[in-house]
């Protein structure tokens, strides 16, 4: 992770940040979980508290689409059990 990256394991926080058009760099597997790694740590550090204090506002459709995209990325990386 470079100094300007922001990481979170919380998919809802990640969806909120992603819906605010912060660039998702990658997702990193970590056991059963994934890290969502974003560019622009400064923006993420200002967006994250808005999410956690329930003061975030924005386009709900964009948030839902971002959430679906992140879920699709996770499931596309999970290995087939066969």
mmCIF file of the N, C-alpha and C atoms, coordinates in Angstrom:
data_MODEL
# 
_entry.id   MODEL 
# 
loop_
_atom_site.group_PDB 
_atom_site.id 
_atom_site.type_symbol 
_atom_site.label_atom_id 
_atom_site.label_alt_id 
_atom_site.label_comp_id 
_atom_site.label_asym_id 
_atom_site.label_entity_id 
_atom_site.label_seq_id 
_atom_site.pdbx_PDB_ins_code 
_atom_site.Cartn_x 
_atom_site.Cartn_y 
_atom_site.Cartn_z 
_atom_site.occupancy 
_atom_site.B_iso_or_equiv 
_atom_site.pdbx_formal_charge 
_atom_site.auth_seq_id 
_atom_site.auth_comp_id 
_atom_site.auth_asym_id 
_atom_site.auth_atom_id 
_atom_site.pdbx_PDB_model_num 
ATOM 1   N N  . UNK A 1 1  ? 0.839   -1.169  0.000  1.00 0.00 ? 1  UNK A N  1 
ATOM 2   C CA . UNK A 1 1  ? 0.000   0.000   0.000  1.00 0.00 ? 1  UNK A CA 1 
ATOM 3   C C  . UNK A 1 1  ? 0.887   1.235   0.000  1.00 0.00 ? 1  UNK A C  1 
ATOM 4   N N  . UNK A 1 2  ? 0.590   2.141   -0.915 1.00 0.00 ? 2  UNK A N  1 
ATOM 5   C CA . UNK A 1 2  ? 1.348   3.390   -0.931 1.00 0.00 ? 2  UNK A CA 1 
ATOM 6   C C  . UNK A 1 2  ? 0.739   4.366   0.069  1.00 0.00 ? 2  UNK A C  1 
ATOM 7   N N  . UNK A 1 3  ? 1.424   5.450   0.289  1.00 0.00 ? 3  UNK A N  1 
ATOM 8   C CA . UNK A 1 3  ? 1.011   6.406   1.310  1.00 0.00 ? 3  UNK A CA 1 
ATOM 9   C C  . UNK A 1 3  ? -0.321  7.083   0.974  1.00 0.00 ? 3  UNK A C  1 
ATOM 10  N N  . UNK A 1 4  ? -0.668  7.184   -0.294 1.00 0.00 ? 4  UNK A N  1 
ATOM 11  C CA . UNK A 1 4  ? -1.881  7.901   -0.697 1.00 0.00 ? 4  UNK A CA 1 
ATOM 12  C C  . UNK A 1 4  ? -3.078  6.972   -0.895 1.00 0.00 ? 4  UNK A C  1 
ATOM 13  N N  . UNK A 1 5  ? -2.993  5.726   -0.430 1.00 0.00 ? 5  UNK A N  1 
ATOM 14  C CA . UNK A 1 5  ? -4.101  4.784   -0.574 1.00 0.00 ? 5  UNK A CA 1 
ATOM 15  C C  . UNK A 1 5  ? -4.895  4.692   0.722  1.00 0.00 ? 5  UNK A C  1 
ATOM 16  N N  . UNK A 1 6  ? -6.158  4.328   0.570  1.00 0.00 ? 6  UNK A N  1 
ATOM 17  C CA . UNK A 1 6  ? -7.051  4.143   1.709  1.00 0.00 ? 6  UNK A CA 1 
ATOM 18  C C  . UNK A 1 6  ? -7.636  2.742   1.615  1.00 0.00 ? 6  UNK A C  1 
ATOM 19  N N  . UNK A 1 7  ? -7.643  2.001   2.737  1.00 0.00 ? 7  UNK A N  1 
ATOM 20  C CA . UNK A 1 7  ? -8.152  0.631   2.754  1.00 0.00 ? 7  UNK A CA 1 
ATOM 21  C C  . UNK A 1 7  ? -9.271  0.491   3.769  1.00 0.00 ? 7  UNK A C  1 
ATOM 22  N N  . UNK A 1 8  ? -10.285 -0.285  3.391  1.00 0.00 ? 8  UNK A N  1 
ATOM 23  C CA . UNK A 1 8  ? -11.356 -0.632  4.315  1.00 0.00 ? 8  UNK A CA 1 
ATOM 24  C C  . UNK A 1 8  ? -11.854 -2.031  3.999  1.00 0.00 ? 8  UNK A C  1 
ATOM 25  N N  . UNK A 1 9  ? -12.311 -2.743  5.021  1.00 0.00 ? 9  UNK A N  1 
ATOM 26  C CA . UNK A 1 9  ? -12.924 -4.053  4.829  1.00 0.00 ? 9  UNK A CA 1 
ATOM 27  C C  . UNK A 1 9  ? -14.446 -3.947  4.803  1.00 0.00 ? 9  UNK A C  1 
ATOM 28  N N  . UNK A 1 10 ? -14.985 -2.807  5.176  1.00 0.00 ? 10 UNK A N  1 
ATOM 29  C CA . UNK A 1 10 ? -16.428 -2.636  5.250  1.00 0.00 ? 10 UNK A CA 1 
ATOM 30  C C  . UNK A 1 10 ? -17.002 -2.333  3.863  1.00 0.00 ? 10 UNK A C  1 
ATOM 31  N N  . UNK A 1 11 ? -17.806 -3.257  3.333  1.00 0.00 ? 11 UNK A N  1 
ATOM 32  C CA . UNK A 1 11 ? -18.314 -3.106  1.968  1.00 0.00 ? 11 UNK A CA 1 
ATOM 33  C C  . UNK A 1 11 ? -19.258 -1.911  1.833  1.00 0.00 ? 11 UNK A C  1 
ATOM 34  N N  . UNK A 1 12 ? -19.986 -1.589  2.887  1.00 0.00 ? 12 UNK A N  1 
ATOM 35  C CA . UNK A 1 12 ? -20.902 -0.445  2.810  1.00 0.00 ? 12 UNK A CA 1 
ATOM 36  C C  . UNK A 1 12 ? -20.135 0.879   2.805  1.00 0.00 ? 12 UNK A C  1 
ATOM 37  N N  . UNK A 1 13 ? -19.114 0.967   3.634  1.00 0.00 ? 13 UNK A N  1 
ATOM 38  C CA . UNK A 1 13 ? -18.258 2.159   3.600  1.00 0.00 ? 13 UNK A CA 1 
ATOM 39  C C  . UNK A 1 13 ? -17.595 2.272   2.236  1.00 0.00 ? 13 UNK A C  1 
ATOM 40  N N  . UNK A 1 14 ? -17.102 1.143   1.731  1.00 0.00 ? 14 UNK A N  1 
ATOM 41  C CA . UNK A 1 14 ? -16.452 1.134   0.419  1.00 0.00 ? 14 UNK A CA 1 
ATOM 42  C C  . UNK A 1 14 ? -17.426 1.562   -0.683 1.00 0.00 ? 14 UNK A C  1 
ATOM 43  N N  . UNK A 1 15 ? -18.666 1.086   -0.605 1.00 0.00 ? 15 UNK A N  1 
ATOM 44  C CA . UNK A 1 15 ? -19.666 1.459   -1.607 1.00 0.00 ? 15 UNK A CA 1 
ATOM 45  C C  . UNK A 1 15 ? -19.953 2.958   -1.545 1.00 0.00 ? 15 UNK A C  1 
ATOM 46  N N  . UNK A 1 16 ? -20.005 3.505   -0.333 1.00 0.00 ? 16 UNK A N  1 
ATOM 47  C CA . UNK A 1 16 ? -20.218 4.951   -0.184 1.00 0.00 ? 16 UNK A CA 1 
ATOM 48  C C  . UNK A 1 16 ? -19.071 5.726   -0.817 1.00 0.00 ? 16 UNK A C  1 
ATOM 49  N N  . UNK A 1 17 ? -17.838 5.333   -0.513 1.00 0.00 ? 17 UNK A N  1 
ATOM 50  C CA . UNK A 1 17 ? -16.667 6.024   -1.073 1.00 0.00 ? 17 UNK A CA 1 
ATOM 51  C C  . UNK A 1 17 ? -16.643 5.883   -2.594 1.00 0.00 ? 17 UNK A C  1 
ATOM 52  N N  . UNK A 1 18 ? -16.897 4.684   -3.079 1.00 0.00 ? 18 UNK A N  1 
ATOM 53  C CA . UNK A 1 18 ? -16.899 4.430   -4.523 1.00 0.00 ? 18 UNK A CA 1 
ATOM 54  C C  . UNK A 1 18 ? -17.997 5.227   -5.220 1.00 0.00 ? 18 UNK A C  1 
ATOM 55  N N  . UNK A 1 19 ? -19.142 5.379   -4.567 1.00 0.00 ? 19 UNK A N  1 
ATOM 56  C CA . UNK A 1 19 ? -20.246 6.142   -5.164 1.00 0.00 ? 19 UNK A CA 1 
ATOM 57  C C  . UNK A 1 19 ? -19.925 7.627   -5.260 1.00 0.00 ? 19 UNK A C  1 
ATOM 58  N N  . UNK A 1 20 ? -18.906 8.069   -4.531 1.00 0.00 ? 20 UNK A N  1 
ATOM 59  C CA . UNK A 1 20 ? -18.478 9.466   -4.584 1.00 0.00 ? 20 UNK A CA 1 
ATOM 60  C C  . UNK A 1 20 ? -17.365 9.669   -5.617 1.00 0.00 ? 20 UNK A C  1 
ATOM 61  N N  . UNK A 1 21 ? -17.219 8.667   -6.480 1.00 0.00 ? 21 UNK A N  1 
ATOM 62  C CA . UNK A 1 21 ? -16.303 8.706   -7.626 1.00 0.00 ? 21 UNK A CA 1 
ATOM 63  C C  . UNK A 1 21 ? -14.827 8.738   -7.231 1.00 0.00 ? 21 UNK A C  1 
ATOM 64  N N  . UNK A 1 22 ? -14.516 8.126   -6.095 1.00 0.00 ? 22 UNK A N  1 
ATOM 65  C CA . UNK A 1 22 ? -13.117 7.913   -5.737 1.00 0.00 ? 22 UNK A CA 1 
ATOM 66  C C  . UNK A 1 22 ? -12.684 6.636   -6.444 1.00 0.00 ? 22 UNK A C  1 
ATOM 67  N N  . UNK A 1 23 ? -11.526 6.660   -7.039 1.00 0.00 ? 23 UNK A N  1 
ATOM 68  C CA . UNK A 1 23 ? -11.055 5.537   -7.843 1.00 0.00 ? 23 UNK A CA 1 
ATOM 69  C C  . UNK A 1 23 ? -10.729 4.325   -6.962 1.00 0.00 ? 23 UNK A C  1 
ATOM 70  N N  . UNK A 1 24 ? -11.361 3.188   -7.288 1.00 0.00 ? 24 UNK A N  1 
ATOM 71  C CA . UNK A 1 24 ? -11.036 1.918   -6.641 1.00 0.00 ? 24 UNK A CA 1 
ATOM 72  C C  . UNK A 1 24 ? -9.817  1.348   -7.352 1.00 0.00 ? 24 UNK A C  1 
ATOM 73  N N  . UNK A 1 25 ? -8.734  1.153   -6.615 1.00 0.00 ? 25 UNK A N  1 
ATOM 74  C CA . UNK A 1 25 ? -7.501  0.646   -7.223 1.00 0.00 ? 25 UNK A CA 1 
ATOM 75  C C  . UNK A 1 25 ? -7.527  -0.867  -7.368 1.00 0.00 ? 25 UNK A C  1 
ATOM 76  N N  . UNK A 1 26 ? -8.021  -1.543  -6.316 1.00 0.00 ? 26 UNK A N  1 
ATOM 77  C CA . UNK A 1 26 ? -8.036  -3.009  -6.335 1.00 0.00 ? 26 UNK A CA 1 
ATOM 78  C C  . UNK A 1 26 ? -8.774  -3.517  -5.110 1.00 0.00 ? 26 UNK A C  1 
ATOM 79  N N  . UNK A 1 27 ? -9.069  -4.804  -5.129 1.00 0.00 ? 27 UNK A N  1 
ATOM 80  C CA . UNK A 1 27 ? -9.523  -5.467  -3.911 1.00 0.00 ? 27 UNK A CA 1 
ATOM 81  C C  . UNK A 1 27 ? -8.474  -6.525  -3.584 1.00 0.00 ? 27 UNK A C  1 
ATOM 82  N N  . UNK A 1 28 ? -8.183  -6.649  -2.295 1.00 0.00 ? 28 UNK A N  1 
ATOM 83  C CA . UNK A 1 28 ? -7.138  -7.569  -1.850 1.00 0.00 ? 28 UNK A CA 1 
ATOM 84  C C  . UNK A 1 28 ? -7.752  -8.636  -0.955 1.00 0.00 ? 28 UNK A C  1 
ATOM 85  N N  . UNK A 1 29 ? -7.637  -9.915  -1.341 1.00 0.00 ? 29 UNK A N  1 
ATOM 86  C CA . UNK A 1 29 ? -8.145  -10.976 -0.472 1.00 0.00 ? 29 UNK A CA 1 
ATOM 87  C C  . UNK A 1 29 ? -7.338  -11.031 0.829  1.00 0.00 ? 29 UNK A C  1 
ATOM 88  N N  . UNK A 1 30 ? -8.050  -11.326 1.924  1.00 0.00 ? 30 UNK A N  1 
ATOM 89  C CA . UNK A 1 30 ? -7.425  -11.470 3.234  1.00 0.00 ? 30 UNK A CA 1 
ATOM 90  C C  . UNK A 1 30 ? -8.203  -12.541 3.988  1.00 0.00 ? 30 UNK A C  1 
ATOM 91  N N  . UNK A 1 31 ? -7.880  -13.786 3.712  1.00 0.00 ? 31 UNK A N  1 
ATOM 92  C CA . UNK A 1 31 ? -8.642  -14.880 4.304  1.00 0.00 ? 31 UNK A CA 1 
ATOM 93  C C  . UNK A 1 31 ? -10.043 -14.910 3.717  1.00 0.00 ? 31 UNK A C  1 
ATOM 94  N N  . UNK A 1 32 ? -11.043 -14.861 4.590  1.00 0.00 ? 32 UNK A N  1 
ATOM 95  C CA . UNK A 1 32 ? -12.437 -14.859 4.142  1.00 0.00 ? 32 UNK A CA 1 
ATOM 96  C C  . UNK A 1 32 ? -12.919 -13.467 3.744  1.00 0.00 ? 32 UNK A C  1 
ATOM 97  N N  . UNK A 1 33 ? -12.107 -12.457 3.960  1.00 0.00 ? 33 UNK A N  1 
ATOM 98  C CA . UNK A 1 33 ? -12.509 -11.073 3.744  1.00 0.00 ? 33 UNK A CA 1 
ATOM 99  C C  . UNK A 1 33 ? -11.707 -10.447 2.619  1.00 0.00 ? 33 UNK A C  1 
ATOM 100 N N  . UNK A 1 34 ? -12.121 -9.250  2.248  1.00 0.00 ? 34 UNK A N  1 
ATOM 101 C CA . UNK A 1 34 ? -11.420 -8.498  1.214  1.00 0.00 ? 34 UNK A CA 1 
ATOM 102 C C  . UNK A 1 34 ? -11.192 -7.078  1.699  1.00 0.00 ? 34 UNK A C  1 
ATOM 103 N N  . UNK A 1 35 ? -10.053 -6.529  1.330  1.00 0.00 ? 35 UNK A N  1 
ATOM 104 C CA . UNK A 1 35 ? -9.769  -5.114  1.530  1.00 0.00 ? 35 UNK A CA 1 
ATOM 105 C C  . UNK A 1 35 ? -10.147 -4.391  0.240  1.00 0.00 ? 35 UNK A C  1 
ATOM 106 N N  . UNK A 1 36 ? -10.837 -3.272  0.373  1.00 0.00 ? 36 UNK A N  1 
ATOM 107 C CA . UNK A 1 36 ? -11.116 -2.401  -0.761 1.00 0.00 ? 36 UNK A CA 1 
ATOM 108 C C  . UNK A 1 36 ? -10.092 -1.276  -0.684 1.00 0.00 ? 36 UNK A C  1 
ATOM 109 N N  . UNK A 1 37 ? -9.297  -1.140  -1.730 1.00 0.00 ? 37 UNK A N  1 
ATOM 110 C CA . UNK A 1 37 ? -8.196  -0.181  -1.721 1.00 0.00 ? 37 UNK A CA 1 
ATOM 111 C C  . UNK A 1 37 ? -8.513  0.944   -2.709 1.00 0.00 ? 37 UNK A C  1 
ATOM 112 N N  . UNK A 1 38 ? -8.566  2.152   -2.171 1.00 0.00 ? 38 UNK A N  1 
ATOM 113 C CA . UNK A 1 38 ? -8.914  3.329   -2.957 1.00 0.00 ? 38 UNK A CA 1 
ATOM 114 C C  . UNK A 1 38 ? -7.729  4.266   -3.112 1.00 0.00 ? 38 UNK A C  1 
ATOM 115 N N  . UNK A 1 39 ? -7.761  5.012   -4.199 1.00 0.00 ? 39 UNK A N  1 
ATOM 116 C CA . UNK A 1 39 ? -6.814  6.085   -4.421 1.00 0.00 ? 39 UNK A CA 1 
ATOM 117 C C  . UNK A 1 39 ? -7.277  7.296   -3.618 1.00 0.00 ? 39 UNK A C  1 
ATOM 118 N N  . UNK A 1 40 ? -6.401  8.215   -3.345 1.00 0.00 ? 40 UNK A N  1 
ATOM 119 C CA . UNK A 1 40 ? -6.746  9.497   -2.728 1.00 0.00 ? 40 UNK A CA 1 
ATOM 120 C C  . UNK A 1 40 ? -7.172  9.359   -1.261 1.00 0.00 ? 40 UNK A C  1 
ATOM 121 N N  . UNK A 1 41 ? -6.212  9.023   -0.435 1.00 0.00 ? 41 UNK A N  1 
ATOM 122 C CA . UNK A 1 41 ? -6.458  8.861   0.994  1.00 0.00 ? 41 UNK A CA 1 
ATOM 123 C C  . UNK A 1 41 ? -7.093  10.101  1.617  1.00 0.00 ? 41 UNK A C  1 
ATOM 124 N N  . UNK A 1 42 ? -6.708  11.263  1.151  1.00 0.00 ? 42 UNK A N  1 
ATOM 125 C CA . UNK A 1 42 ? -7.235  12.516  1.715  1.00 0.00 ? 42 UNK A CA 1 
ATOM 126 C C  . UNK A 1 42 ? -8.751  12.592  1.521  1.00 0.00 ? 42 UNK A C  1 
ATOM 127 N N  . UNK A 1 43 ? -9.234  12.306  0.328  1.00 0.00 ? 43 UNK A N  1 
ATOM 128 C CA . UNK A 1 43 ? -10.683 12.318  0.078  1.00 0.00 ? 43 UNK A CA 1 
ATOM 129 C C  . UNK A 1 43 ? -11.390 11.267  0.914  1.00 0.00 ? 43 UNK A C  1 
ATOM 130 N N  . UNK A 1 44 ? -10.813 10.080  0.975  1.00 0.00 ? 44 UNK A N  1 
ATOM 131 C CA . UNK A 1 44 ? -11.419 8.990   1.746  1.00 0.00 ? 44 UNK A CA 1 
ATOM 132 C C  . UNK A 1 44 ? -11.491 9.331   3.228  1.00 0.00 ? 44 UNK A C  1 
ATOM 133 N N  . UNK A 1 45 ? -10.461 9.976   3.736  1.00 0.00 ? 45 UNK A N  1 
ATOM 134 C CA . UNK A 1 45 ? -10.451 10.354  5.152  1.00 0.00 ? 45 UNK A CA 1 
ATOM 135 C C  . UNK A 1 45 ? -11.489 11.421  5.472  1.00 0.00 ? 45 UNK A C  1 
ATOM 136 N N  . UNK A 1 46 ? -11.947 12.159  4.468  1.00 0.00 ? 46 UNK A N  1 
ATOM 137 C CA . UNK A 1 46 ? -13.030 13.111  4.715  1.00 0.00 ? 46 UNK A CA 1 
ATOM 138 C C  . UNK A 1 46 ? -14.400 12.469  4.478  1.00 0.00 ? 46 UNK A C  1 
ATOM 139 N N  . UNK A 1 47 ? -14.480 11.473  3.586  1.00 0.00 ? 47 UNK A N  1 
ATOM 140 C CA . UNK A 1 47 ? -15.750 10.798  3.304  1.00 0.00 ? 47 UNK A CA 1 
ATOM 141 C C  . UNK A 1 47 ? -16.113 9.768   4.373  1.00 0.00 ? 47 UNK A C  1 
ATOM 142 N N  . UNK A 1 48 ? -15.132 9.046   4.871  1.00 0.00 ? 48 UNK A N  1 
ATOM 143 C CA . UNK A 1 48 ? -15.383 7.979   5.825  1.00 0.00 ? 48 UNK A CA 1 
ATOM 144 C C  . UNK A 1 48 ? -16.133 8.452   7.081  1.00 0.00 ? 48 UNK A C  1 
ATOM 145 N N  . UNK A 1 49 ? -15.713 9.547   7.719  1.00 0.00 ? 49 UNK A N  1 
ATOM 146 C CA . UNK A 1 49 ? -16.444 9.998   8.905  1.00 0.00 ? 49 UNK A CA 1 
ATOM 147 C C  . UNK A 1 49 ? -17.904 10.370  8.602  1.00 0.00 ? 49 UNK A C  1 
ATOM 148 N N  . UNK A 1 50 ? -18.168 10.877  7.410  1.00 0.00 ? 50 UNK A N  1 
ATOM 149 C CA . UNK A 1 50 ? -19.552 11.193  7.034  1.00 0.00 ? 50 UNK A CA 1 
ATOM 150 C C  . UNK A 1 50 ? -20.396 9.922   7.023  1.00 0.00 ? 50 UNK A C  1 
ATOM 151 N N  . UNK A 1 51 ? -19.811 8.847   6.513  1.00 0.00 ? 51 UNK A N  1 
ATOM 152 C CA . UNK A 1 51 ? -20.518 7.567   6.498  1.00 0.00 ? 51 UNK A CA 1 
ATOM 153 C C  . UNK A 1 51 ? -20.778 7.075   7.923  1.00 0.00 ? 51 UNK A C  1 
ATOM 154 N N  . UNK A 1 52 ? -19.734 7.047   8.737  1.00 0.00 ? 52 UNK A N  1 
ATOM 155 C CA . UNK A 1 52 ? -19.842 6.466   10.073 1.00 0.00 ? 52 UNK A CA 1 
ATOM 156 C C  . UNK A 1 52 ? -20.691 7.302   11.032 1.00 0.00 ? 52 UNK A C  1 
ATOM 157 N N  . UNK A 1 53 ? -20.822 8.589   10.788 1.00 0.00 ? 53 UNK A N  1 
ATOM 158 C CA . UNK A 1 53 ? -21.653 9.440   11.649 1.00 0.00 ? 53 UNK A CA 1 
ATOM 159 C C  . UNK A 1 53 ? -23.046 9.660   11.067 1.00 0.00 ? 53 UNK A C  1 
ATOM 160 N N  . UNK A 1 54 ? -23.357 8.923   10.016 1.00 0.00 ? 54 UNK A N  1 
ATOM 161 C CA . UNK A 1 54 ? -24.670 8.978   9.360  1.00 0.00 ? 54 UNK A CA 1 
ATOM 162 C C  . UNK A 1 54 ? -25.004 10.367  8.831  1.00 0.00 ? 54 UNK A C  1 
ATOM 163 N N  . UNK A 1 55 ? -23.982 11.051  8.342  1.00 0.00 ? 55 UNK A N  1 
ATOM 164 C CA . UNK A 1 55 ? -24.170 12.381  7.752  1.00 0.00 ? 55 UNK A CA 1 
ATOM 165 C C  . UNK A 1 55 ? -23.903 12.382  6.254  1.00 0.00 ? 55 UNK A C  1 
ATOM 166 N N  . UNK A 1 56 ? -23.714 11.209  5.689  1.00 0.00 ? 56 UNK A N  1 
ATOM 167 C CA . UNK A 1 56 ? -23.466 11.099  4.256  1.00 0.00 ? 56 UNK A CA 1 
ATOM 168 C C  . UNK A 1 56 ? -24.752 11.389  3.492  1.00 0.00 ? 56 UNK A C  1 
ATOM 169 N N  . UNK A 1 57 ? -24.608 12.054  2.388  1.00 0.00 ? 57 UNK A N  1 
ATOM 170 C CA . UNK A 1 57 ? -25.758 12.292  1.525  1.00 0.00 ? 57 UNK A CA 1 
ATOM 171 C C  . UNK A 1 57 ? -25.293 12.138  0.080  1.00 0.00 ? 57 UNK A C  1 
ATOM 172 N N  . UNK A 1 58 ? -26.214 11.768  -0.752 1.00 0.00 ? 58 UNK A N  1 
ATOM 173 C CA . UNK A 1 58 ? -25.865 11.582  -2.151 1.00 0.00 ? 58 UNK A CA 1 
ATOM 174 C C  . UNK A 1 58 ? -26.956 10.847  -2.890 1.00 0.00 ? 58 UNK A C  1 
ATOM 175 N N  . UNK A 1 59 ? -26.635 10.391  -4.045 1.00 0.00 ? 59 UNK A N  1 
ATOM 176 C CA . UNK A 1 59 ? -27.564 9.690   -4.913 1.00 0.00 ? 59 UNK A CA 1 
ATOM 177 C C  . UNK A 1 59 ? -27.646 8.229   -4.472 1.00 0.00 ? 59 UNK A C  1 
ATOM 178 N N  . UNK A 1 60 ? -28.817 7.820   -3.974 1.00 0.00 ? 60 UNK A N  1 
ATOM 179 C CA . UNK A 1 60 ? -28.970 6.456   -3.456 1.00 0.00 ? 60 UNK A CA 1 
ATOM 180 C C  . UNK A 1 60 ? -28.808 5.419   -4.563 1.00 0.00 ? 60 UNK A C  1 
ATOM 181 N N  . UNK A 1 61 ? -29.257 5.720   -5.768 1.00 0.00 ? 61 UNK A N  1 
ATOM 182 C CA . UNK A 1 61 ? -29.109 4.789   -6.888 1.00 0.00 ? 61 UNK A CA 1 
ATOM 183 C C  . UNK A 1 61 ? -27.622 4.569   -7.195 1.00 0.00 ? 61 UNK A C  1 
ATOM 184 N N  . UNK A 1 62 ? -26.848 5.614   -7.136 1.00 0.00 ? 62 UNK A N  1 
ATOM 185 C CA . UNK A 1 62 ? -25.404 5.495   -7.364 1.00 0.00 ? 62 UNK A CA 1 
ATOM 186 C C  . UNK A 1 62 ? -24.760 4.647   -6.268 1.00 0.00 ? 62 UNK A C  1 
ATOM 187 N N  . UNK A 1 63 ? -25.199 4.820   -5.021 1.00 0.00 ? 63 UNK A N  1 
ATOM 188 C CA . UNK A 1 63 ? -24.688 4.011   -3.919 1.00 0.00 ? 63 UNK A CA 1 
ATOM 189 C C  . UNK A 1 63 ? -25.022 2.538   -4.130 1.00 0.00 ? 63 UNK A C  1 
ATOM 190 N N  . UNK A 1 64 ? -26.263 2.237   -4.487 1.00 0.00 ? 64 UNK A N  1 
ATOM 191 C CA . UNK A 1 64 ? -26.687 0.850   -4.710 1.00 0.00 ? 64 UNK A CA 1 
ATOM 192 C C  . UNK A 1 64 ? -25.903 0.237   -5.870 1.00 0.00 ? 64 UNK A C  1 
ATOM 193 N N  . UNK A 1 65 ? -25.721 0.971   -6.938 1.00 0.00 ? 65 UNK A N  1 
ATOM 194 C CA . UNK A 1 65 ? -24.940 0.465   -8.067 1.00 0.00 ? 65 UNK A CA 1 
ATOM 195 C C  . UNK A 1 65 ? -23.487 0.208   -7.664 1.00 0.00 ? 65 UNK A C  1 
ATOM 196 N N  . UNK A 1 66 ? -22.936 1.070   -6.837 1.00 0.00 ? 66 UNK A N  1 
ATOM 197 C CA . UNK A 1 66 ? -21.568 0.877   -6.355 1.00 0.00 ? 66 UNK A CA 1 
ATOM 198 C C  . UNK A 1 66 ? -21.476 -0.370  -5.490 1.00 0.00 ? 66 UNK A C  1 
ATOM 199 N N  . UNK A 1 67 ? -22.456 -0.571  -4.622 1.00 0.00 ? 67 UNK A N  1 
ATOM 200 C CA . UNK A 1 67 ? -22.493 -1.764  -3.775 1.00 0.00 ? 67 UNK A CA 1 
ATOM 201 C C  . UNK A 1 67 ? -22.552 -3.029  -4.626 1.00 0.00 ? 67 UNK A C  1 
ATOM 202 N N  . UNK A 1 68 ? -23.413 -3.047  -5.630 1.00 0.00 ? 68 UNK A N  1 
ATOM 203 C CA . UNK A 1 68 ? -23.530 -4.209  -6.514 1.00 0.00 ? 68 UNK A CA 1 
ATOM 204 C C  . UNK A 1 68 ? -22.225 -4.478  -7.255 1.00 0.00 ? 68 UNK A C  1 
ATOM 205 N N  . UNK A 1 69 ? -21.576 -3.429  -7.697 1.00 0.00 ? 69 UNK A N  1 
ATOM 206 C CA . UNK A 1 69 ? -20.300 -3.586  -8.405 1.00 0.00 ? 69 UNK A CA 1 
ATOM 207 C C  . UNK A 1 69 ? -19.249 -4.214  -7.496 1.00 0.00 ? 69 UNK A C  1 
ATOM 208 N N  . UNK A 1 70 ? -19.158 -3.741  -6.257 1.00 0.00 ? 70 UNK A N  1 
ATOM 209 C CA . UNK A 1 70 ? -18.180 -4.300  -5.321 1.00 0.00 ? 70 UNK A CA 1 
ATOM 210 C C  . UNK A 1 70 ? -18.479 -5.765  -5.018 1.00 0.00 ? 70 UNK A C  1 
ATOM 211 N N  . UNK A 1 71 ? -19.760 -6.101  -4.831 1.00 0.00 ? 71 UNK A N  1 
ATOM 212 C CA . UNK A 1 71 ? -20.129 -7.504  -4.606 1.00 0.00 ? 71 UNK A CA 1 
ATOM 213 C C  . UNK A 1 71 ? -19.742 -8.361  -5.803 1.00 0.00 ? 71 UNK A C  1 
ATOM 214 N N  . UNK A 1 72 ? -20.002 -7.873  -7.014 1.00 0.00 ? 72 UNK A N  1 
ATOM 215 C CA . UNK A 1 72 ? -19.629 -8.614  -8.222 1.00 0.00 ? 72 UNK A CA 1 
ATOM 216 C C  . UNK A 1 72 ? -18.120 -8.845  -8.285 1.00 0.00 ? 72 UNK A C  1 
ATOM 217 N N  . UNK A 1 73 ? -17.347 -7.841  -7.916 1.00 0.00 ? 73 UNK A N  1 
ATOM 218 C CA . UNK A 1 73 ? -15.888 -7.988  -7.914 1.00 0.00 ? 73 UNK A CA 1 
ATOM 219 C C  . UNK A 1 73 ? -15.439 -9.059  -6.918 1.00 0.00 ? 73 UNK A C  1 
ATOM 220 N N  . UNK A 1 74 ? -16.063 -9.083  -5.752 1.00 0.00 ? 74 UNK A N  1 
ATOM 221 C CA . UNK A 1 74 ? -15.721 -10.095 -4.744 1.00 0.00 ? 74 UNK A CA 1 
ATOM 222 C C  . UNK A 1 74 ? -16.033 -11.486 -5.267 1.00 0.00 ? 74 UNK A C  1 
ATOM 223 N N  . UNK A 1 75 ? -17.247 -11.671 -5.764 1.00 0.00 ? 75 UNK A N  1 
ATOM 224 C CA . UNK A 1 75 ? -17.657 -13.003 -6.212 1.00 0.00 ? 75 UNK A CA 1 
ATOM 225 C C  . UNK A 1 75 ? -16.900 -13.458 -7.447 1.00 0.00 ? 75 UNK A C  1 
ATOM 226 N N  . UNK A 1 76 ? -16.418 -12.528 -8.259 1.00 0.00 ? 76 UNK A N  1 
ATOM 227 C CA . UNK A 1 76 ? -15.630 -12.927 -9.426 1.00 0.00 ? 76 UNK A CA 1 
ATOM 228 C C  . UNK A 1 76 ? -14.235 -13.409 -9.009 1.00 0.00 ? 76 UNK A C  1 
ATOM 229 N N  . UNK A 1 77 ? -13.791 -13.055 -7.801 1.00 0.00 ? 77 UNK A N  1 
ATOM 230 C CA . UNK A 1 77 ? -12.471 -13.483 -7.331 1.00 0.00 ? 77 UNK A CA 1 
ATOM 231 C C  . UNK A 1 77 ? -12.494 -14.723 -6.457 1.00 0.00 ? 77 UNK A C  1 
ATOM 232 N N  . UNK A 1 78 ? -13.669 -15.121 -5.999 1.00 0.00 ? 78 UNK A N  1 
ATOM 233 C CA . UNK A 1 78 ? -13.751 -16.318 -5.169 1.00 0.00 ? 78 UNK A CA 1 
ATOM 234 C C  . UNK A 1 78 ? -13.521 -17.543 -6.047 1.00 0.00 ? 78 UNK A C  1 
ATOM 235 N N  . UNK A 1 79 ? -12.789 -18.484 -5.490 1.00 0.00 ? 79 UNK A N  1 
ATOM 236 C CA . UNK A 1 79 ? -12.462 -19.690 -6.243 1.00 0.00 ? 79 UNK A CA 1 
ATOM 237 C C  . UNK A 1 79 ? -13.642 -20.634 -6.284 1.00 0.00 ? 79 UNK A C  1 
ATOM 238 N N  . UNK A 1 80 ? -13.750 -21.366 -7.385 1.00 0.00 ? 80 UNK A N  1 
ATOM 239 C CA . UNK A 1 80 ? -14.769 -22.388 -7.527 1.00 0.00 ? 80 UNK A CA 1 
ATOM 240 C C  . UNK A 1 80 ? -14.386 -23.562 -6.632 1.00 0.00 ? 80 UNK A C  1 
ATOM 241 N N  . UNK A 1 81 ? -15.316 -24.093 -5.810 1.00 0.00 ? 81 UNK A N  1 
ATOM 242 C CA . UNK A 1 81 ? -14.955 -25.153 -4.859 1.00 0.00 ? 81 UNK A CA 1 
ATOM 243 C C  . UNK A 1 81 ? -14.593 -26.483 -5.503 1.00 0.00 ? 81 UNK A C  1 
ATOM 244 N N  . UNK A 1 82 ? -14.808 -26.623 -6.800 1.00 0.00 ? 82 UNK A N  1 
ATOM 245 C CA . UNK A 1 82 ? -14.515 -27.911 -7.446 1.00 0.00 ? 82 UNK A CA 1 
ATOM 246 C C  . UNK A 1 82 ? -13.059 -28.089 -7.741 1.00 0.00 ? 82 UNK A C  1 
# 
